[in-house]
């Protein structure tokens, strides 16, 4: 029985006998593809076969290079996001790609992050400092704030900062 007939019968949801089932089970499309590739290759001259191999290797190289570039970019964006306190590095990457930002230019990255923080403050950790909120930036007290572990989420960071604020005197 021909494989095409067995497949057609299976698609019509008809009952398959044991021989037909065995025929379907032994069919290997990958082996068939390999045989087709070998047959095609045997028809090529030596130079054409080498050119075909070269093209395949070059396309694989290009794919690997693109994958490496994507991984390097993702790592660089993650480092920039961590340094800037961005909680959504994927969105930061989207904005940087949309703007065509060159990630190796430190000044451009600094300006980009500052603009992104102004336009999208919800994507960045809060920068609350303990104290009265004066314009002068004061360092965090060395007591319990220095000993407190870093909190990764924004709400936890706000609660920690508020916990270190001085008590109001009435």
DSSP file (Angstrom, degrees, kcal/mol; ACC not computed):
  #  RESIDUE AA STRUCTURE BP1 BP2  ACC     N-H-->O    O-->H-N    N-H-->O    O-->H-N    TCO  KAPPA ALPHA  PHI   PSI    X-CA   Y-CA   Z-CA
    1    1 A X              0   0    0      0, 0.0     2,-0.2     0, 0.0     3,-0.0   0.000 360.0 360.0 360.0 143.3    0.0    0.0    0.0
    2    2 A X     >  -     0   0    0      1,-0.1     4,-1.7     4,-0.0     3,-0.3  -0.532 360.0-128.8 -81.7 146.0    1.2    3.5   -0.8
    3    3 A X  H  > S+     0   0    0      1,-0.2     4,-2.6     2,-0.2     5,-0.2   0.860 107.6  59.2 -62.1 -37.2    1.9    5.9    2.1
    4    4 A X  H  > S+     0   0    0      1,-0.2     4,-2.3     2,-0.2    -1,-0.2   0.889 105.8  48.4 -60.6 -40.1   -0.2    8.6    0.4
    5    5 A X  H  > S+     0   0    0     -3,-0.3     4,-2.4     2,-0.2    -1,-0.2   0.885 110.6  51.2 -68.0 -38.6   -3.2    6.3    0.5
    6    6 A X  H  X S+     0   0    0     -4,-1.7     4,-2.3     2,-0.2    -2,-0.2   0.915 111.5  47.4 -65.1 -42.9   -2.6    5.4    4.2
    7    7 A X  H  X S+     0   0    0     -4,-2.6     4,-2.5     2,-0.2    -2,-0.2   0.919 111.5  50.5 -65.6 -42.8   -2.4    9.1    5.1
    8    8 A X  H  X S+     0   0    0     -4,-2.3     4,-1.6     1,-0.2    -2,-0.2   0.908 110.8  49.7 -60.2 -41.7   -5.5    9.9    3.2
    9    9 A X  H  <>S+     0   0    0     -4,-2.4     5,-2.3     1,-0.2    -1,-0.2   0.897 110.8  49.5 -64.2 -40.4   -7.3    7.1    4.9
   10   10 A X  H ><5S+     0   0    0     -4,-2.3     3,-1.2     1,-0.2    -2,-0.2   0.883 108.8  52.8 -66.2 -38.3   -6.1    8.4    8.3
   11   11 A X  H 3<5S+     0   0    0     -4,-2.5    -1,-0.2     1,-0.3    -2,-0.2   0.823 105.3  53.7 -67.6 -30.3   -7.3   11.9    7.5
   12   12 A X  T 3<5S-     0   0    0     -4,-1.6    -1,-0.3    -5,-0.2    -2,-0.2   0.460 115.9-120.9 -79.9   0.5  -10.7   10.6    6.6
   13   13 A X  T < 5 +     0   0    0     -3,-1.2     2,-0.2     1,-0.2    -3,-0.2   0.815  59.1 154.2  62.7  34.5  -10.7    9.0   10.1
   14   14 A X      < -     0   0    0     -5,-2.3    -1,-0.2     1,-0.1     2,-0.2  -0.568  53.6 -90.5 -86.5 157.4  -11.2    5.5    8.7
   15   15 A X        -     0   0    0     -2,-0.2     2,-0.4     1,-0.0    -1,-0.1  -0.477  39.6-145.3 -70.6 133.6   -9.9    2.5   10.6
   16   16 A X        -     0   0    0     -2,-0.2     2,-0.1    -6,-0.1    -1,-0.0  -0.831   9.3-136.2-101.2 138.1   -6.4    1.5    9.8
   17   17 A X     >  -     0   0    0     -2,-0.4     4,-2.3     1,-0.1     5,-0.2  -0.274  34.7 -93.3 -83.2 178.7   -5.3   -2.2    9.8
   18   18 A X  H  > S+     0   0    0      1,-0.2     4,-2.4     2,-0.2     5,-0.2   0.862 124.4  51.4 -63.8 -39.0   -2.1   -3.5   11.3
   19   19 A X  H  > S+     0   0    0      2,-0.2     4,-2.2     1,-0.2    -1,-0.2   0.905 111.0  48.0 -65.3 -41.1   -0.1   -3.2    8.1
   20   20 A X  H  > S+     0   0    0      2,-0.2     4,-2.2     1,-0.2    -2,-0.2   0.905 111.5  50.2 -66.3 -41.4   -1.2    0.4    7.5
   21   21 A X  H  X S+     0   0    0     -4,-2.3     4,-2.5     2,-0.2    -2,-0.2   0.918 110.7  49.5 -61.7 -43.3   -0.3    1.3   11.1
   22   22 A X  H  X S+     0   0    0     -4,-2.4     4,-2.1     1,-0.2    -2,-0.2   0.895 108.7  53.5 -62.7 -40.0    3.1   -0.3   10.7
   23   23 A X  H  X S+     0   0    0     -4,-2.2     4,-0.6     1,-0.2    -1,-0.2   0.915 111.9  44.6 -61.1 -43.4    3.6    1.6    7.4
   24   24 A X  H >< S+     0   0    0     -4,-2.2     3,-0.5     1,-0.2    -2,-0.2   0.885 111.9  52.7 -67.9 -39.0    2.9    4.9    9.2
   25   25 A X  H 3< S+     0   0    0     -4,-2.5    -2,-0.2     1,-0.2    -1,-0.2   0.856 109.2  48.1 -67.5 -35.0    5.0    4.1   12.2
   26   26 A X  H 3< S+     0   0    0     -4,-2.1     2,-0.3    -5,-0.2    -1,-0.2   0.603  86.5 107.4 -83.2  -9.4    8.1    3.3   10.1
   27   27 A X    <<  -     0   0    0     -4,-0.6     2,-0.5    -3,-0.5    -3,-0.0  -0.545  48.1-174.1 -71.7 126.7    7.8    6.5    8.1
   28   28 A X     >  -     0   0    0     -2,-0.3     4,-2.0     1,-0.1     3,-0.2  -0.923  13.3-168.8-124.5 104.1   10.5    9.0    9.0
   29   29 A X  H  > S+     0   0    0     -2,-0.5     4,-2.3     1,-0.2     5,-0.1   0.822  88.9  56.9 -63.6 -29.6   10.1   12.4    7.4
   30   30 A X  H  > S+     0   0    0      2,-0.2     4,-2.3     1,-0.2    -1,-0.2   0.908 107.0  48.0 -67.2 -40.8   13.6   13.4    8.5
   31   31 A X  H  > S+     0   0    0     -3,-0.2     4,-2.4     2,-0.2    -2,-0.2   0.897 111.1  51.5 -65.3 -39.2   15.2   10.4    6.8
   32   32 A X  H  X S+     0   0    0     -4,-2.0     4,-2.3     2,-0.2    -2,-0.2   0.915 109.6  49.5 -63.0 -42.6   13.3   11.2    3.7
   33   33 A X  H  X S+     0   0    0     -4,-2.3     4,-2.5     2,-0.2    -2,-0.2   0.900 109.7  52.0 -62.7 -40.6   14.5   14.8    3.8
   34   34 A X  H  X S+     0   0    0     -4,-2.3     4,-2.5     1,-0.2    -2,-0.2   0.918 109.5  49.2 -61.6 -43.5   18.1   13.5    4.2
   35   35 A X  H  X S+     0   0    0     -4,-2.4     4,-2.4     1,-0.2    -1,-0.2   0.904 111.0  50.0 -63.3 -40.6   17.7   11.3    1.2
   36   36 A X  H  X S+     0   0    0     -4,-2.3     4,-2.5     2,-0.2    -2,-0.2   0.910 110.7  49.5 -63.8 -41.6   16.4   14.1   -0.8
   37   37 A X  H  X S+     0   0    0     -4,-2.5     4,-2.5     2,-0.2    -2,-0.2   0.907 111.5  49.0 -63.2 -42.2   19.2   16.4    0.2
   38   38 A X  H  X S+     0   0    0     -4,-2.5     4,-2.2     2,-0.2    -2,-0.2   0.909 111.5  49.3 -63.7 -42.0   21.8   13.7   -0.7
   39   39 A X  H  X S+     0   0    0     -4,-2.4     4,-1.0     2,-0.2    -2,-0.2   0.916 112.7  47.3 -63.5 -43.6   20.1   13.2   -4.1
   40   40 A X  H >X S+     0   0    0     -4,-2.5     4,-0.6     1,-0.2     3,-0.5   0.906 112.2  50.5 -62.4 -41.8   20.2   16.9   -4.7
   41   41 A X  H >< S+     0   0    0     -4,-2.5     3,-1.0     1,-0.2    -2,-0.2   0.857 103.5  58.2 -67.2 -35.7   23.8   17.1   -3.6
   42   42 A X  H 3< S+     0   0    0     -4,-2.2    -1,-0.2     1,-0.3    -2,-0.2   0.780 102.0  56.3 -66.8 -24.5   24.9   14.3   -5.9
   43   43 A X  H << S+     0   0    0     -4,-1.0    -1,-0.3    -3,-0.5    -2,-0.2   0.680  94.3  87.0 -78.3 -18.1   23.5   16.2   -8.9
   44   44 A X  S << S-     0   0    0     -3,-1.0     2,-0.1    -4,-0.6    -3,-0.0  -0.469  81.1-117.1 -83.2 152.6   25.8   19.2   -8.0
   45   45 A X     >  -     0   0    0     -2,-0.1     4,-2.6     1,-0.1     5,-0.2  -0.326  36.3-100.0 -75.9 170.7   29.3   19.7   -9.2
   46   46 A X  H  > S+     0   0    0      1,-0.2     4,-2.4     2,-0.2     5,-0.2   0.914 124.5  48.0 -60.4 -43.4   32.1   19.8   -6.6
   47   47 A X  H  > S+     0   0    0      2,-0.2     4,-2.5     1,-0.2    -1,-0.2   0.894 112.1  48.9 -65.1 -40.7   32.3   23.6   -6.8
   48   48 A X  H  > S+     0   0    0      2,-0.2     4,-2.5     1,-0.2    -1,-0.2   0.895 111.0  50.5 -66.8 -38.7   28.5   24.0   -6.5
   49   49 A X  H  X S+     0   0    0     -4,-2.6     4,-2.4     2,-0.2    -2,-0.2   0.919 112.0  47.3 -64.3 -43.3   28.5   21.6   -3.5
   50   50 A X  H  X S+     0   0    0     -4,-2.4     4,-2.6     2,-0.2    -2,-0.2   0.899 111.9  50.0 -64.7 -40.1   31.2   23.6   -1.8
   51   51 A X  H  X S+     0   0    0     -4,-2.5     4,-2.6     2,-0.2    -2,-0.2   0.901 109.9  51.3 -63.8 -40.1   29.4   26.9   -2.6
   52   52 A X  H  X S+     0   0    0     -4,-2.5     4,-2.1     2,-0.2    -2,-0.2   0.920 111.9  46.6 -61.6 -44.3   26.2   25.4   -1.1
   53   53 A X  H  X S+     0   0    0     -4,-2.4     4,-2.5     2,-0.2    -2,-0.2   0.904 111.5  51.6 -63.9 -41.8   28.1   24.4    2.0
   54   54 A X  H  X S+     0   0    0     -4,-2.6     4,-2.6     1,-0.2    -2,-0.2   0.914 109.5  49.6 -61.7 -43.6   29.7   27.8    2.2
   55   55 A X  H  X S+     0   0    0     -4,-2.6     4,-2.3     1,-0.2    -1,-0.2   0.901 111.1  49.9 -62.1 -41.2   26.3   29.5    2.0
   56   56 A X  H  X S+     0   0    0     -4,-2.1     4,-2.0     2,-0.2    -2,-0.2   0.914 112.4  46.7 -64.5 -42.6   24.9   27.3    4.7
   57   57 A X  H  X S+     0   0    0     -4,-2.5     4,-2.6     1,-0.2    -2,-0.2   0.895 111.9  51.1 -67.1 -40.2   27.9   28.0    7.0
   58   58 A X  H  X S+     0   0    0     -4,-2.6     4,-2.5     2,-0.2    -2,-0.2   0.897 110.1  48.6 -65.6 -39.7   27.6   31.7    6.4
   59   59 A X  H  X S+     0   0    0     -4,-2.3     4,-2.1     2,-0.2    -1,-0.2   0.884 112.2  49.2 -68.1 -36.1   23.9   31.8    7.1
   60   60 A X  H  X S+     0   0    0     -4,-2.0     4,-2.5     2,-0.2    -2,-0.2   0.910 111.1  50.3 -66.2 -41.0   24.5   29.9   10.4
   61   61 A X  H  X S+     0   0    0     -4,-2.6     4,-2.6     1,-0.2    -2,-0.2   0.921 110.5  49.4 -60.6 -44.8   27.3   32.3   11.3
   62   62 A X  H  X S+     0   0    0     -4,-2.5     4,-2.3     1,-0.2    -1,-0.2   0.891 110.9  49.7 -63.1 -39.8   25.1   35.3   10.6
   63   63 A X  H  X S+     0   0    0     -4,-2.1     4,-2.2     2,-0.2    -1,-0.2   0.912 112.6  47.1 -65.2 -42.4   22.3   33.7   12.8
   64   64 A X  H  X S+     0   0    0     -4,-2.5     4,-2.6     2,-0.2    -2,-0.2   0.883 111.4  51.4 -66.6 -38.1   24.8   33.1   15.6
   65   65 A X  H  X S+     0   0    0     -4,-2.6     4,-2.7     2,-0.2    -2,-0.2   0.915 110.5  48.6 -64.3 -42.4   26.2   36.6   15.3
   66   66 A X  H  X S+     0   0    0     -4,-2.3     4,-2.1     2,-0.2    -2,-0.2   0.897 112.0  49.3 -64.5 -39.7   22.7   38.1   15.5
   67   67 A X  H  X S+     0   0    0     -4,-2.2     4,-2.1     2,-0.2    -2,-0.2   0.912 111.8  48.5 -65.5 -41.9   21.9   35.9   18.6
   68   68 A X  H  X S+     0   0    0     -4,-2.6     4,-2.7     2,-0.2    -2,-0.2   0.920 110.6  50.8 -63.0 -43.9   25.1   37.0   20.3
   69   69 A X  H  X S+     0   0    0     -4,-2.7     4,-2.5     1,-0.2    -1,-0.2   0.890 109.7  50.8 -61.5 -39.3   24.4   40.7   19.5
   70   70 A X  H  X S+     0   0    0     -4,-2.1     4,-2.5     2,-0.2    -1,-0.2   0.902 111.4  48.0 -65.1 -40.4   20.9   40.3   21.0
   71   71 A X  H  X S+     0   0    0     -4,-2.1     4,-2.3     2,-0.2    -2,-0.2   0.904 112.0  48.9 -67.3 -40.9   22.4   38.7   24.2
   72   72 A X  H  X S+     0   0    0     -4,-2.7     4,-2.5     2,-0.2    -2,-0.2   0.918 112.8  48.4 -63.7 -43.0   25.0   41.4   24.5
   73   73 A X  H  X S+     0   0    0     -4,-2.5     4,-2.9     2,-0.2     5,-0.2   0.930 111.2  49.5 -63.1 -45.1   22.3   44.1   24.1
   74   74 A X  H  X S+     0   0    0     -4,-2.5     4,-2.2     1,-0.2    -1,-0.2   0.897 112.4  48.4 -61.9 -39.6   20.0   42.5   26.6
   75   75 A X  H  X S+     0   0    0     -4,-2.3     4,-2.0     2,-0.2    -1,-0.2   0.907 112.5  48.1 -66.1 -41.8   22.9   42.2   29.1
   76   76 A X  H  X S+     0   0    0     -4,-2.5     4,-2.4     2,-0.2    -2,-0.2   0.913 112.2  48.9 -65.5 -42.7   23.9   45.9   28.5
   77   77 A X  H  X S+     0   0    0     -4,-2.9     4,-2.9     1,-0.2    -1,-0.2   0.898 109.8  52.6 -63.0 -40.5   20.2   47.0   28.9
   78   78 A X  H  X S+     0   0    0     -4,-2.2     4,-2.4    -5,-0.2    -1,-0.2   0.900 110.4  47.7 -62.7 -40.1   20.0   45.0   32.1
   79   79 A X  H  X S+     0   0    0     -4,-2.0     4,-2.3     2,-0.2    -2,-0.2   0.914 113.2  47.6 -66.9 -42.4   23.1   46.7   33.5
   80   80 A X  H  X S+     0   0    0     -4,-2.4     4,-2.2     2,-0.2     6,-0.2   0.921 113.1  48.9 -63.6 -43.5   21.8   50.1   32.6
   81   81 A X  H  X>S+     0   0    0     -4,-2.9     5,-2.7     1,-0.2     4,-1.2   0.906 111.5  48.9 -64.3 -42.4   18.4   49.4   34.1
   82   82 A X  H  <5S+     0   0    0     -4,-2.4     3,-0.3     1,-0.2    -1,-0.2   0.911 112.8  47.6 -64.1 -41.8   19.9   48.1   37.3
   83   83 A X  H  <5S+     0   0    0     -4,-2.3    -1,-0.2     1,-0.2    -2,-0.2   0.867 116.5  43.3 -66.7 -36.4   22.2   51.2   37.6
   84   84 A X  H  <5S-     0   0    0     -4,-2.2    -1,-0.2    -5,-0.2    -2,-0.2   0.580 112.3-115.7 -87.4  -9.7   19.3   53.5   37.0
   85   85 A X  T  <5 +     0   0    0     -4,-1.2    40,-2.9    -3,-0.3     2,-0.4   0.764  55.7 163.1  80.7  25.1   16.8   51.7   39.2
   86   86 A X  B   < -A  124   0A   0     -5,-2.7    38,-0.3    38,-0.2    -1,-0.3  -0.654  27.1-165.2 -81.0 129.2   14.5   50.8   36.3
   87   87 A X  S    S+     0   0    0     36,-3.3     2,-0.3    -2,-0.4    37,-0.2   0.517  81.4  52.5 -91.4  -6.1   12.1   48.0   37.2
   88   88 A X     >  +     0   0    0     35,-0.8     4,-1.9     1,-0.1     3,-0.4  -0.680  57.2 167.7-130.7  78.7   11.1   47.3   33.6
   89   89 A X  H  > S+     0   0    0     -2,-0.3     4,-2.4    -3,-0.2     5,-0.2   0.801  76.9  60.6 -64.8 -28.0   14.3   46.7   31.6
   90   90 A X  H  > S+     0   0    0      2,-0.2     4,-2.2     1,-0.2    -1,-0.2   0.913 107.1  45.2 -64.7 -40.9   12.3   45.3   28.6
   91   91 A X  H  > S+     0   0    0     -3,-0.4     4,-2.6     2,-0.2    -2,-0.2   0.886 111.2  53.2 -68.6 -38.3   10.4   48.6   28.3
   92   92 A X  H  X S+     0   0    0     -4,-1.9     4,-2.4     2,-0.2    -2,-0.2   0.900 109.3  49.5 -61.9 -40.5   13.7   50.5   28.6
   93   93 A X  H  X S+     0   0    0     -4,-2.4     4,-2.8     2,-0.2     5,-0.2   0.904 109.2  52.2 -64.1 -42.0   15.1   48.4   25.8
   94   94 A X  H  X S+     0   0    0     -4,-2.2     4,-2.5     1,-0.2    -2,-0.2   0.938 111.6  46.0 -59.0 -47.5   12.0   49.1   23.7
   95   95 A X  H  X S+     0   0    0     -4,-2.6     4,-1.8     1,-0.2    -2,-0.2   0.902 113.4  49.1 -63.3 -41.1   12.4   52.8   24.2
   96   96 A X  H  X>S+     0   0    0     -4,-2.4     5,-2.6     2,-0.2     4,-1.0   0.909 113.2  46.4 -66.0 -41.7   16.1   52.7   23.5
   97   97 A X  H  <5S+     0   0    0     -4,-2.8     3,-0.3     1,-0.2    -2,-0.2   0.900 111.5  52.1 -66.6 -40.0   15.6   50.7   20.3
   98   98 A X  H  <5S+     0   0    0     -4,-2.5    -1,-0.2    -5,-0.2    -2,-0.2   0.858 113.8  43.6 -63.7 -35.1   12.8   53.0   19.2
   99   99 A X  H  <5S-     0   0    0     -4,-1.8    -1,-0.2    -5,-0.2    -2,-0.2   0.616 109.6-123.9 -85.3 -13.4   15.1   56.0   19.7
  100  100 A X  T  <5 -     0   0    0     -4,-1.0    -3,-0.2    -3,-0.3     2,-0.2   0.850  42.2-175.5  73.1  34.1   18.0   54.3   18.0
  101  101 A X      < -     0   0    0     -5,-2.6     2,-0.8    -6,-0.2    -1,-0.2  -0.428  25.6-134.5 -69.9 132.4   20.2   54.8   21.1
  102  102 A X    >   -     0   0    0     -2,-0.2     3,-1.4     1,-0.1     7,-0.2  -0.806  14.6-156.9 -85.7 111.9   23.8   53.7   20.9
  103  103 A X  T 3  S+     0   0    0     -2,-0.8    -1,-0.1     1,-0.3     6,-0.1   0.643  86.3  61.7 -70.6 -14.7   24.4   51.8   24.1
  104  104 A X  T 3  S+     0   0    0      1,-0.1     2,-1.0     4,-0.0    -1,-0.3   0.635  81.0  89.8 -85.9 -13.6   28.1   52.4   24.1
  105  105 A X    <>  -     0   0    0     -3,-1.4     4,-2.3     1,-0.2     5,-0.2  -0.740  61.9-166.5 -86.4 101.9   27.8   56.2   24.3
  106  106 A X  H  > S+     0   0    0     -2,-1.0     4,-2.4     1,-0.2    -1,-0.2   0.871  84.3  49.3 -60.2 -42.2   27.8   56.8   28.0
  107  107 A X  H  > S+     0   0    0      2,-0.2     4,-2.4     1,-0.2    -1,-0.2   0.913 112.0  48.0 -66.4 -42.2   26.6   60.5   27.8
  108  108 A X  H  > S+     0   0    0      2,-0.2     4,-2.5     1,-0.2    -2,-0.2   0.892 112.5  49.7 -64.9 -39.0   23.7   59.6   25.4
  109  109 A X  H  X S+     0   0    0     -4,-2.3     4,-2.8     2,-0.2     5,-0.2   0.910 110.2  50.8 -65.4 -42.0   22.7   56.7   27.7
  110  110 A X  H  X S+     0   0    0     -4,-2.4     4,-2.1     2,-0.2    -2,-0.2   0.924 113.3  44.6 -62.5 -45.1   22.7   59.0   30.7
  111  111 A X  H  X S+     0   0    0     -4,-2.4     4,-2.3     2,-0.2    -1,-0.2   0.895 113.6  51.4 -65.4 -40.2   20.6   61.6   29.0
  112  112 A X  H  X S+     0   0    0     -4,-2.5     4,-2.8     2,-0.2    -2,-0.2   0.930 110.2  47.9 -62.8 -46.4   18.2   58.9   27.7
  113  113 A X  H  X S+     0   0    0     -4,-2.8     4,-2.4     2,-0.2    -1,-0.2   0.900 111.3  51.0 -63.7 -40.9   17.8   57.4   31.1
  114  114 A X  H  X S+     0   0    0     -4,-2.1     4,-1.9    -5,-0.2    -1,-0.2   0.923 113.1  45.4 -62.8 -43.5   17.1   60.8   32.7
  115  115 A X  H  X S+     0   0    0     -4,-2.3     4,-2.4     1,-0.2     5,-0.2   0.905 113.0  50.5 -66.0 -40.7   14.5   61.5   30.0
  116  116 A X  H  X S+     0   0    0     -4,-2.8     4,-2.4     1,-0.2    -2,-0.2   0.880 109.3  51.4 -65.1 -37.3   12.9   58.1   30.4
  117  117 A X  H  < S+     0   0    0     -4,-2.4    -1,-0.2     2,-0.2    -2,-0.2   0.873 111.3  47.8 -68.2 -36.8   12.7   58.5   34.2
  118  118 A X  H  < S+     0   0    0     -4,-1.9     3,-0.5    -5,-0.2    -2,-0.2   0.913 119.2  38.7 -68.1 -42.0   11.0   61.9   33.8
  119  119 A X  H  < S+     0   0    0     -4,-2.4    -2,-0.2     1,-0.2    -1,-0.2   0.785 129.8  28.8 -80.8 -27.3    8.5   60.6   31.2
  120  120 A X    ><  +     0   0    0     -4,-2.4     3,-1.9    -5,-0.2    -1,-0.2  -0.506  63.0 157.6-132.3  64.3    7.9   57.2   32.8
  121  121 A X  G >  S+     0   0    0     -3,-0.5     3,-1.5     1,-0.3    -1,-0.1   0.760  70.7  69.9 -64.0 -22.1    8.4   57.5   36.6
  122  122 A X  G 3  S+     0   0    0      1,-0.3    -1,-0.3    -3,-0.1     4,-0.1   0.675  93.3  58.6 -68.2 -15.2    6.3   54.4   37.2
  123  123 A X  G <  S+     0   0    0     -3,-1.9   -36,-3.3    -7,-0.2   -35,-0.8   0.433 100.2  68.2 -91.8  -0.5    9.1   52.3   35.6
  124  124 A X  B <  S-A   86   0A   0     -3,-1.5   -38,-0.2   -38,-0.3   -39,-0.1  -0.888  88.2-104.1-122.9 150.2   11.7   53.4   38.1
  125  125 A X        -     0   0    0    -40,-2.9    -2,-0.1    -2,-0.3     2,-0.1  -0.398  47.9 -98.7 -67.6 147.5   12.2   52.8   41.8
  126  126 A X        -     0   0    0     28,-0.1    -1,-0.1     1,-0.1    -4,-0.0  -0.366  22.4-147.8 -67.1 145.8   11.3   55.7   44.1
  127  127 A X        +     0   0    0     -3,-0.1     2,-0.1    -2,-0.1    -1,-0.1  -0.217  38.0 156.0-109.1  41.8   14.2   57.8   45.2
  128  128 A X        -     0   0    0      1,-0.0     2,-0.4     5,-0.0    34,-0.0  -0.445  23.7-161.8 -68.4 139.4   12.7   58.8   48.6
  129  129 A X        -     0   0    0     -2,-0.1     2,-0.1     2,-0.1     4,-0.1  -0.929  24.3-105.9-120.3 146.3   15.3   59.7   51.2
  130  130 A X  S    S+     0   0    0     -2,-0.4     2,-0.3     8,-0.1     8,-0.2  -0.420  78.7  54.7 -68.6 146.7   14.7   59.8   54.9
  131  131 A X  S    S-     0   0    0      1,-0.1    -2,-0.1    35,-0.1    34,-0.0  -0.812 103.8 -44.6 127.6-167.5   14.4   63.3   56.4
  132  132 A X  S    S-     0   0    0     -2,-0.3    -1,-0.1     1,-0.1    -2,-0.1   0.569  74.4-110.7 -81.9  -9.1   12.4   66.5   56.0
  133  133 A X        +     0   0    0     -3,-0.2    -2,-0.1     1,-0.2     4,-0.1   0.739  56.2 166.5  87.7  23.2   12.6   66.6   52.2
  134  134 A X        -     0   0    0      2,-0.1    -1,-0.2     1,-0.1     4,-0.1  -0.237  50.3-109.9 -66.9 163.8   14.9   69.6   52.0
  135  135 A X  S    S+     0   0    0      2,-0.1     2,-0.4     0, 0.0    -1,-0.1   0.769  96.9  90.0 -67.1 -25.9   16.5   70.3   48.7
  136  136 A X  S    S-     0   0    0      1,-0.1     2,-0.6     0, 0.0    -2,-0.1  -0.580  81.5-129.7 -75.6 130.6   19.9   69.3   50.1
  137  137 A X        -     0   0    0     -2,-0.4     2,-0.4    -4,-0.1    -2,-0.1  -0.695  26.0-166.3 -81.8 123.1   20.6   65.7   49.6
  138  138 A X        -     0   0    0     -2,-0.6    -8,-0.1    -8,-0.2     3,-0.1  -0.870  23.5-110.4-109.7 144.2   21.7   64.1   52.8
  139  139 A X        -     0   0    0     -2,-0.4     3,-0.1     1,-0.1     2,-0.0  -0.333  43.3 -93.7 -68.3 154.7   23.3   60.6   53.0
  140  140 A X        -     0   0    0      1,-0.1    -1,-0.1     2,-0.1    -9,-0.0  -0.369  49.5 -95.2 -66.2 145.8   21.2   57.9   54.6
  141  141 A X      > -     0   0    0      1,-0.1     5,-0.5    23,-0.1     4,-0.2  -0.311  26.8-132.5 -62.0 148.2   21.8   57.3   58.3
  142  142 A X  T   5S+     0   0    0      3,-0.1    -1,-0.1     4,-0.1     5,-0.1   0.532  84.2  79.5 -82.3  -4.8   24.4   54.6   59.0
  143  143 A X  T  >5S-     0   0    0      3,-0.1     4,-1.1     1,-0.1     3,-0.2   0.825 113.0 -17.2 -70.0-111.9   22.2   52.9   61.6
  144  144 A X  H  >5S+     0   0    0      1,-0.2     4,-1.4     2,-0.2    -2,-0.1   0.739 131.1  63.0 -75.6 -22.1   19.4   50.7   60.6
  145  145 A X  H  45S+     0   0    0      2,-0.2    -1,-0.2     1,-0.2    -3,-0.1   0.895 104.8  47.2 -69.2 -38.3   19.2   51.9   57.0
  146  146 A X  H  4<S+     0   0    0     -5,-0.5    -1,-0.2    -3,-0.2    -2,-0.2   0.851 115.4  45.7 -70.6 -32.8   22.7   50.7   56.3
  147  147 A X  H  < S+     0   0    0     -4,-1.1    -1,-0.2    -5,-0.1    -2,-0.2   0.703  91.4 100.2 -82.3 -19.6   22.0   47.4   57.9
  148  148 A X  S  < S-     0   0    0     -4,-1.4     3,-0.1    -5,-0.1     2,-0.0  -0.433  79.7-115.3 -69.5 138.6   18.7   46.9   56.1
  149  149 A X        -     0   0    0     -2,-0.1     2,-0.2     1,-0.1    -1,-0.1  -0.358  36.8 -94.7 -69.9 153.8   18.8   44.6   53.0
  150  150 A X        -     0   0    0      1,-0.0     2,-0.5    -2,-0.0    -1,-0.1  -0.503  36.9-141.3 -69.1 134.3   18.1   46.2   49.6
  151  151 A X        -     0   0    0     -2,-0.2     6,-0.1     1,-0.1    -1,-0.0  -0.861   6.0-156.6-101.4 129.7   14.4   45.7   48.7
  152  152 A X        +     0   0    0     -2,-0.5     2,-0.2     4,-0.1    -1,-0.1   0.790  69.3  72.0 -79.7 -28.1   13.8   44.9   45.0
  153  153 A X  S  > S-     0   0    0      1,-0.1     4,-1.8   -28,-0.0     5,-0.1  -0.555  80.7-125.7 -93.5 157.4   10.3   46.2   44.7
  154  154 A X  H  > S+     0   0    0      1,-0.2     4,-2.2     2,-0.2     5,-0.2   0.903 108.1  51.3 -67.0 -43.1    9.2   49.8   44.7
  155  155 A X  H  > S+     0   0    0      1,-0.2     4,-2.6     2,-0.2    -1,-0.2   0.916 110.2  50.3 -62.3 -43.4    6.6   49.5   47.5
  156  156 A X  H  > S+     0   0    0      1,-0.2     4,-2.4     2,-0.2    -1,-0.2   0.880 109.6  51.2 -61.9 -37.9    9.2   47.8   49.8
  157  157 A X  H  X S+     0   0    0     -4,-1.8     4,-2.4     2,-0.2    -1,-0.2   0.892 110.9  48.2 -67.1 -38.7   11.7   50.6   49.0
  158  158 A X  H  X S+     0   0    0     -4,-2.2     4,-2.7     2,-0.2     5,-0.2   0.924 112.0  48.8 -66.1 -44.6    9.1   53.3   49.9
  159  159 A X  H  X S+     0   0    0     -4,-2.6     4,-2.1     1,-0.2    -2,-0.2   0.912 112.2  49.0 -62.2 -42.3    8.2   51.5   53.2
  160  160 A X  H  X S+     0   0    0     -4,-2.4     4,-1.1     2,-0.2    -1,-0.2   0.920 112.5  47.9 -62.7 -43.9   11.9   51.2   54.1
  161  161 A X  H  < S+     0   0    0     -4,-2.4     3,-0.4     1,-0.2     4,-0.3   0.904 113.3  47.4 -65.3 -40.6   12.5   54.8   53.3
  162  162 A X  H >< S+     0   0    0     -4,-2.7     3,-1.0     1,-0.2    -1,-0.2   0.831 105.8  59.5 -69.7 -30.9    9.5   55.9   55.4
  163  163 A X  H 3< S+     0   0    0     -4,-2.1    -1,-0.2     1,-0.2    -2,-0.2   0.795 105.2  49.8 -66.0 -27.4   10.6   53.7   58.2
  164  164 A X  T 3< S+     0   0    0     -4,-1.1    -1,-0.2    -3,-0.4    -2,-0.2   0.493  86.9 110.3 -89.3  -4.1   13.8   55.6   58.5
  165  165 A X  S <  S-     0   0    0     -3,-1.0   -35,-0.1    -4,-0.3     3,-0.1  -0.394  78.4-102.0 -71.1 148.1   12.1   59.0   58.5
  166  166 A X        -     0   0    0      1,-0.1     2,-0.1    -2,-0.1    -1,-0.1  -0.365  41.0-101.0 -69.1 151.3   12.3   60.9   61.8
  167  167 A X        -     0   0    0      1,-0.1     2,-0.3    -3,-0.1    -1,-0.1  -0.437  36.1-113.6 -71.8 144.7    9.2   60.9   64.0
  168  168 A X        -     0   0    0     -2,-0.1     2,-0.5    -3,-0.1    -1,-0.1  -0.629  25.1-142.8 -80.5 135.7    7.0   64.0   63.9
  169  169 A X              0   0    0     -2,-0.3    -1,-0.0     1,-0.1     0, 0.0  -0.869 360.0 360.0 -99.8 127.7    6.9   66.0   67.1
  170  170 A X              0   0    0     -2,-0.5    -1,-0.1     0, 0.0    -2,-0.0   0.394 360.0 360.0-116.1 360.0    3.5   67.6   68.0
